[in-house]
């Protein structure tokens, strides 16, 4: 899959991420699934070699091999196939470096490609979250408007009830005053 930063490339990536579900136990995130499934044999080989070269196991094994090479050539138990300046060993290191550099660059390019996919996926997810937030805010606004209308109606009812209570109290007070006036006469 060719990764482009144009709109069509983003749409293609988005569609690919949406189409593919996590199929592999090793790669559960959609970006990792796309990154792994779309890799060529050479890209997967470069990833494997780069992860091997960048490990402690590789450094320990290489250090042990170099120490054994130098020891056997100094002591001479097996013939001096590579006498002291160790020209053959230097040649082997040069060949290793000549191949390691490009392999690491390939793996680095793949990692950059994966990072771009991850960022595009994160942006898509952020857009979805933003849309959900907008929907939630609209629902809250609608509920707030309904609550405000309910409060206005409740205040109107309370005002009406207060007016009725005051009216009844005035009527009761007038009746009480009228009865008090009749009882005095």
Helices and strands as residue ranges (DSSP letters): H 7-19, H 30-37, H 41-53, H 56-75, H 87-184
